[in-house]
């Protein structure tokens, strides 16, 4: 449409490096989170959603798209990502949406229970849980992976979705939806992401098991497996030489914008997916997810 921005071309991403955890404003080229490009159809009117890792990247795009579709949103983010979270909040409020933010580190059971409690208090209940927060850091060679990183990666990527879902089962019962962010790395792992890829494979298994376990409670559980998506996590956790040309090895020849993944979450959260549970939806630019 004439009033919408054309997303930046992601077919030739240059070398660049950011300090962890990275920030959206420094991405070159910029990433599209749907602030002006997403066309809402009000598919989530009245829905109450919690999105973790929503300060930037896929989480921000999901939160923005959900809000534009009529959902009230709670976003969770690391305290050190407050600046990016403020931008997410501003984008949602500019679209007329309702949003609350909860900073915290989700590596402990207590932090996840606290987040679940606050989300329900803010929204008066919960209909959709999006477990998107993730940690990754690349190393060359098994011997170079620090033990504390393995613990952090599994605690953030696997333990948190388990604990959050566990804490929110009663709230989601009846017609709730859980959506977990996995990755193409679960199917085609990179050696320099050994621990991260393993967590994403674990999440695929967890999603199938949760769908079976929670189906009789009326809770649908699904996953989205993104391919190479242009987010601050990439220049903040990968060598700059690997950032150059990021995503060019896909059949579509480019990385994806966060909003291009968010559409899958909108579908899975909506009534359009009322008979979809236990599935992993790949958004990978053509890379296989099987």
C-alpha positions, -999 to 999 in steps of 0.1 A, spaced: 0 0 0 12 35 -6 13 45 31 35 15 40 73 14 40 91 -10 18 112 -33 40 150 -30 37 167 -54 12 183 -82 33 200 -100 4 234 -84 11 240 -78 48 274 -63 55 299 -73 82 291 -57 116 294 -64 153 275 -54 183 280 -60 220 257 -85 236 227 -84 238 226 -61 208 202 -33 199 177 -28 171 188 7 163 222 -4 152 211 -30 127 224 -24 92 201 -26 72 172 -20 96 148 -48 104 110 -46 98 89 -53 129 55 -44 113 51 -9 128 40 4 94 40 -27 72 16 -49 90 -20 -47 78 -43 -57 107 -75 -78 103 -85 -78 140 -81 -115 143 -71 -114 180 -97 -90 192 -100 -92 230 -71 -117 233 -47 -114 262 -11 -124 254 23 -128 271 53 -126 248 88 -132 262 119 -118 246 97 -91 231 121 -61 233 135 -67 198 136 -91 169 109 -118 165 94 -110 199 89 -74 191 73 -82 158 49 -107 174 39 -82 201 33 -54 176 13 -77 152 -7 -91 181 -15 -56 194 -25 -44 159 -48 -75 157 -66 -64 188 -47 -82 216 -36 -68 249 0 -77 255 25 -81 283 61 -81 271 90 -97 290 126 -86 285 160 -86 301 167 -55 323 196 -46 301 173 -45 271 151 -18 285 158 7 257 147 -17 230 117 -26 251 107 10 254 106 12 216 84 -19 215 60 -3 240 60 30 220 52 11 187 23 -7 204 9 24 220 12 43 187 -10 16 172 -36 21 199 -27 -11 217 -25 -19 254 9 -31 267 27 -38 300 64 -46 304 80 -70 329 118 -69 331 136 -100 344 159 -129 337 139 -161 331 166 -186 341 150 -195 374 117 -211 383 109 -182 406 113 -156 379 90 -175 356 63 -179 382 66 -142 390 63 -133 353 32 -155 350 16 -139 381 23 -104 369 10 -111 334 -23 -124 347 -26 -94 371 -20 -69 344 -44 -85 319 -70 -101 342 -62 -135 327 -43 -150 298 -52 -165 264 -19 -168 246 16 -176 258 45 -170 234 77 -185 247 102 -167 225 131 -156 248 164 -173 239 201 -172 244 228 -181 220 266 -175 216 288 -191 190 320 -210 196 342 -230 172 349 -265 186 332 -285 214 361 -279 237 356 -241 236 320 -241 249 321 -227 285 300 -248 310 282 -217 323 270 -210 288 255 -245 284 236 -239 316 224 -205 306 213 -216 271 193 -245 284 178 -225 313 167 -197 291 156 -217 260 141 -249 275 135 -245 313 117 -212 310 90 -224 285 85 -255 306 81 -235 338 59 -207 322 35 -232 307 33 -251 339 25 -219 359 -2 -208 334 -20 -241 327 -51 -230 348 -53 -196 331 -50 -211 296 -74 -240 301 -105 -239 280 -93 -222 248 -57 -212 253 -27 -213 230 10 -218 237 34 -209 209 71 -217 213 99 -204 192 122 -232 180 145 -230 150 157 -245 118 188 -253 139 168 -282 154 168 -298 119 201 -286 104 224 -276 133 255 -255 130 285 -268 148 292 -233 163 257 -234 179 259 -268 194 241 -260 226 216 -236 211 206 -262 184 202 -289 210 178 -267 230 157 -261 199 155 -298 192 144 -303 228 117 -277 224 103 -295 193 99 -326 215 84 -306 244 58 -290 221 46 -324 208 44 -337 244 27 -307 258 1 -308 230 -7 -343 239 -7 -336 277 -28 -304 276 -52 -312 247 -79 -324 271 -77 -290 288 -85 -272 256 -50 -258 253 -33 -259 218 5 -261 218 25 -253 187 59 -240 176 73 -217 150 108 -227 136 124 -196 121 153 -197 97 178 -169 94 160 -138 107 176 -104 109 177 -95 146 202 -79 171 210 -114 183 229 -121 150 256 -93 151 257 -96 190 265 -133 191 282 -142 158 316 -134 143 312 -104 119 325 -125 90 296 -148 95 271 -119 97 282 -108 63 257 -123 38 236 -137 66 207 -157 51 221 -157 16 223 -195 17 185 -200 18 166 -209 -13 151 -174 -13 186 -160 -11 181 -136 19 174 -133 56 139 -127 68 125 -97 85 110 -103 120 75 -94 108 77 -121 82 78 -146 110 52 -129 132 25 -138 108 29 -174 117 23 -166 154 -8 -145 146 -22 -175 127 -14 -200 155 -29 -177 181 -61 -171 162 -93 -191 158 -81 -199 123 -58 -225 139 -85 -239 162 -77 -275 151 -39 -270 149 -19 -284 178 14 -303 182 29 -289 150 60 -270 141 55 -243 115 87 -235 96 94 -199 84 128 -205 69 132 -190 35 130 -225 20 152 -245 43 136 -278 53 121 -285 87 118 -322 88 
